[in-house]
């Protein structure tokens, strides 16, 4: 991540939740090596109501920030 110039990426998208229009926001964080503290966060909203939200440390795998 030190060569990438960033350690966190945020994103949003549109889709459906139970056949209803919904929006998702996500955050992936690379805490460096070793990868034991990388985190992920997801929030899904239908209108202004949060219908699903999760934040936690990865229990397997590895978020990796790269320049390209």
Order of alpha helices (4+ residues) and beta strands (2+ residues): beta-beta-beta-beta
